[in-house]
């Protein structure tokens, strides 16, 4: 949060993967330093009918933090699915003679592992003991192709978001790496035809300018919100929160939390002056 202040960021969203645990402490710190924190979460989903897996959906809205929010129940389900997937992975590795010293197979059924725990353990032990990262090695990829799903149907995620009064935004559609694939404009059209998504994260550091422009044009054509994110991933990553001009996401800010955006004496909402930048990260 201190880095955000130093960068002149006036509005920020903490969008951790499949958990909202950081929202309250971030909001407390934000209030102390003058940064508006939008309650948010990035949910792992899939759209099996089109063979799209590893889709990430950003949910924004004050309803997310309510104790009775249906989003909390959804995230509890994801917590169990993620833990079971990691345990399945550890057991499959053990059956092939490899055990991760920093991530033991649990002796009970209490959910404690997240998918990121597995990735971090692999990175640590690959450096220490040359344990290969399965995504990077073709034989390993085949061995783990039948891993249980640790995501929820996209339609269910969007419906739950709307039940909670939250906005559902497709995250970084142009990003392509070992955890997600870039979506074409045709993919976006298919998803839009079947699901009432509210917006697209068009501004993202891992999207090319051409894909960003395509996403913006698509959003404007279909009357959807445009959002911006830095995907900074916290202090452990080198990427800093990136300050996007608030005018790029003005409609989104008006939709998501209008009461928290300062109003000028004239009664006009002033993004450029009162909120010089806005990073939705």
ChimeraX attribute file (.defattr): number of C-alpha atoms within 10 A of each C-alpha:
attribute: neighborCount
match mode: 1-to-1
recipient: residues
	/A:1	18
	/A:2	12
	/A:3	11
	/A:4	21
	/A:5	14
	/A:6	8
	/A:7	16
	/A:8	17
	/A:9	26
	/A:10	23
	/A:11	26
	/A:12	26
	/A:13	21
	/A:14	26
	/A:15	25
	/A:16	19
	/A:17	19
	/A:18	26
	/A:19	18
	/A:20	19
	/A:21	12
	/A:22	14
	/A:23	20
	/A:24	13
	/A:25	10
	/A:26	20
	/A:27	20
	/A:28	13
	/A:29	15
	/A:30	21
	/A:31	12
	/A:32	9
	/A:33	14
	/A:34	12
	/A:35	23
	/A:36	22
	/A:37	23
	/A:38	24
	/A:39	25
	/A:40	30
	/A:41	27
	/A:42	22
	/A:43	29
	/A:44	22
	/A:45	24
	/A:46	23
	/A:47	16
	/A:48	11
	/A:49	7
	/A:50	10
	/A:51	7
	/A:52	16
	/A:53	19
	/A:54	18
	/A:55	24
	/A:56	22
	/A:57	30
	/A:58	27
	/A:59	27
	/A:60	26
	/A:61	21
	/A:62	15
	/A:63	20
	/A:64	23
	/A:65	17
	/A:66	11
	/A:67	10
	/A:68	11
	/A:69	16
	/A:70	17
	/A:71	28
	/A:72	19
	/A:73	13
	/A:74	17
	/A:75	20
	/A:76	15
	/A:77	15
	/A:78	22
	/A:79	21
	/A:80	17
	/A:81	21
	/A:82	25
	/A:83	21
	/A:84	23
	/A:85	20
	/A:86	24
	/A:87	23
	/A:88	16
	/A:89	19
	/A:90	20
	/A:91	16
	/A:92	16
	/A:93	16
	/A:94	14
	/A:95	10
	/A:96	10
	/A:97	8
	/A:98	12
	/A:99	17
	/A:100	18
	/A:101	11
	/A:102	13
	/A:103	17
	/A:104	12
	/A:105	17
	/A:106	12
	/A:107	6
	/A:108	7
	/A:109	10
	/A:110	10
	/A:111	15
	/A:112	15
	/A:113	20
	/A:114	21
	/A:115	18
	/A:116	12
	/A:117	16
	/A:118	20
	/A:119	13
	/A:120	13
	/A:121	17
	/A:122	22
	/A:123	15
	/A:124	16
	/A:125	18
	/A:126	14
	/A:127	11
	/A:128	9
	/A:129	10
	/A:130	11
	/A:131	16
	/A:132	14
	/A:133	15
	/A:134	15
	/A:135	13
	/A:136	10
	/A:137	10
	/A:138	9
	/A:139	10
	/A:140	14
	/A:141	13
	/A:142	11
	/A:143	14
	/A:144	15
	/A:145	8
	/A:146	8
	/A:147	13
	/A:148	14
	/A:149	15
	/A:150	21
	/A:151	22
	/A:152	22
	/A:153	15
	/A:154	24
	/A:155	17
	/A:156	14
	/A:157	23
	/A:158	25
	/A:159	17
	/A:160	20
	/A:161	25
	/A:162	20
	/A:163	14
	/A:164	22
	/A:165	17
	/A:166	24
	/A:167	24
	/A:168	27
	/A:169	24
	/A:170	24
	/A:171	24
	/A:172	30
	/A:173	27
	/A:174	25
	/A:175	17
	/A:176	13
	/A:177	8
	/A:178	8
	/A:179	10
	/A:180	16
	/A:181	16
	/A:182	15
	/A:183	17
	/A:184	14
	/A:185	15
	/A:186	9
	/A:187	14
	/A:188	16
	/A:189	13
	/A:190	12
	/A:191	18
	/A:192	15
	/A:193	10
	/A:194	9
	/A:195	14
	/A:196	15
	/A:197	22
	/A:198	21
	/A:199	26
	/A:200	25
	/A:201	25
	/A:202	31
	/A:203	27
	/A:204	23
	/A:205	18
	/A:206	16
	/A:207	19
	/A:208	14
	/A:209	14
	/A:210	10
	/A:211	20
	/A:212	21
	/A:213	14
	/A:214	16
	/A:215	26
	/A:216	21
	/A:217	15
	/A:218	19
	/A:219	19
	/A:220	13
	/A:221	9
	/A:222	13
	/A:223	11
	/A:224	20
	/A:225	23
	/A:226	24
	/A:227	28
	/A:228	25
	/A:229	23
	/A:230	20
	/A:231	22
	/A:232	17
	/A:233	16
	/A:234	14
	/A:235	9
	/A:236	7
	/A:237	9
	/A:238	9
	/A:239	13
	/A:240	16
	/A:241	22
	/A:242	22
	/A:243	22
	/A:244	21
	/A:245	17
	/A:246	26
	/A:247	16
	/A:248	17
	/A:249	21
	/A:250	18
	/A:251	15
	/A:252	21
	/A:253	22
	/A:254	13
	/A:255	14
	/A:256	18
	/A:257	16
	/A:258	13
	/A:259	10
	/A:260	13
	/A:261	18
	/A:262	15
	/A:263	14
	/A:264	12
	/A:265	8
	/A:266	7
	/A:267	8
	/A:268	9
	/A:269	17
	/A:270	18
	/A:271	22
	/A:272	13
	/A:273	11
	/A:274	14
	/A:275	20
	/A:276	17
	/A:277	23
	/A:278	31
	/A:279	25
	/A:280	29
	/A:281	23
